[in-house]
Amino acid sequence: MKLFGIPLSNYYNIVKLALLEKQIDFDEVHAPPSQEKEFIIHSPMGKIPYLQHGDLFICESQAILFYLELFKPSPRLYPLDPERGAKAQQVHQFIDLYIDAEARTLLPAAFFGAQASDEQIEQVSNRLKQRVQALSQITEFAPFIAGKQLSH
């Protein structure tokens, strides 16, 4: 298997952690997001990460995680119990959609020298505070964020 992307990406790191937890051998291929033709063939939106397994290419981190769970079911990273599994998926999607997406609006300023106004920073900060509070309603830390077992 080959994992394409860069460690700056949370989504890349989520997939990498799943590969490591499942003890699947893989090679990391340094590949920043791109709109180049060769890249788009494997990741139509030009996003990272994407995974190659033989002739198969999979993009989108949640699809990759799903594939890895079916490819190597043990150790499980989604609980078998429907309630626990749904709760783990809910936390994962909540973080993707509301926490990470909001924080990303400031990535150009944080990492690439772009400008962000004080007003923009304050607005993002206020939205993140509200969203983290909402996240706390669906998390458990018992000891993991979605229950007693490590999950996605």
N, C-alpha and C positions, 0 to 999 in steps of 0.2 A: 504494500500500500504506500501511497505517497500523499502527503498533506501539503497542499499549496496555499501560501498566504504569508503573513508576517505577524510576529508576536505583538505588534501594536494593537492588533484586532482582538477584541474580547471574544468574538465569535470563533476565530481561529484557536484561541486558547481554550475555549470550551470543548471544541472537538479534540484538540491535543490532549486535554485532561482525560476525556473519555477513552481515547486510544491507550493512554498510559494506564488508566484504571483497569481496563480490560486486558492489559498486557498483550496488545496486538503490535507486532513489529511494523514499523512504518518509517519512511524517510520524510524529512521536512524539506520542502522546496521553497526557497525564498521567492515569493511572487507577490508584489504589491498589486492592488486593484488596477485593472487596465481595460481600455477599450480597444486594444489591439486585436486583430482578427483571430490570431491563434488562441488568445485568452478567451475571447467571446465564444469560441467553439465549445469550450468546456464549462464556462460560467456565463451564460447569456446576458446577464446584467453587468458583467465585468467586476463582480464582487468577490470577496474572499470570505471564508475559505472555500476550496473545493477539494474533493478527494478523488484519487484515482485508485482503482483496484482492478488490475488487469486491464481489460478494454472498457471497463465501466468508469464513467465520470459522474460524480454527484456534486451538485452545488447546493447552497443553503444549509446552514448549520443544523437546523432541526431535522431536515431530510437525512443529512449525514448521520446524525445521532440515531435516528430511527433505523437506518441501514445497519449501523454498528450493533445495535441492540438485537436485531434479527440475525446478523452474521455471527455474533458471538454472544449468546444469551447470558453467559455467566462470566464475571459477576454482573448481575442485573443493575442497571442504572435507572430503571423505572420500576416502581413497585408493582407486583402482580395484582395486589388488592385494588379493585377499581377505584375506591374512594381515595386511597393513598396515591395511586398513579395519577388520578385527575388533579389532586392537590399539588403534586410535584410539577405537573405540566402547567397548571395555573400560575404557580410562582415563576416558572421559567418564562412563560409568555408575558407575564406582568412586568418582569424586569426588562425583557427585550423591548416591549412596546412603550412603557411609560418611564422607566428609569434611564436605560441606556440611550434610547432615542432622544430624550430631552438633553442629557449630558453631551451627546454628540454635537449639538448645535454650537458648543464652545470648543470643539476639538481643533478647528483651524487656528484659533487664537492660542490654545494651550500648546500645540505641537508644531505649528507651521508658521508662526510669526504674524498671522492675520490679526487685525484689530477687533476688539470687542468693547463696546461702550460699557460704562459703569451701569447704565440703565439695563442693557441687555444681560449683563452678568447678574444683576439683582433679580430680574424677571425669571431667569433660569433657576437661580437659587431658590426663589420663592416657590416655583412650580415643583422643584425637586423636593423641597421640604414637605409639601403637601403629598406628593406621590410616595415618598418614603414612609410617611405616616400611614397612608393607605396600604402600602406593602406590609407594614407591621401587623395589619389585621389578618393577613392570610399566611403569615410565617409562624414557625413554631420554635425553632432552635432547640430541638429535643433529641440529640444535640445538633442535628443538621437543620438547615433552613426549612426543609419540607418534611421533617419527621426524624425517625430513628435510624434510617439508612441513608447513606450517600446516594443522591440521585442527580439527575440533570437539573 
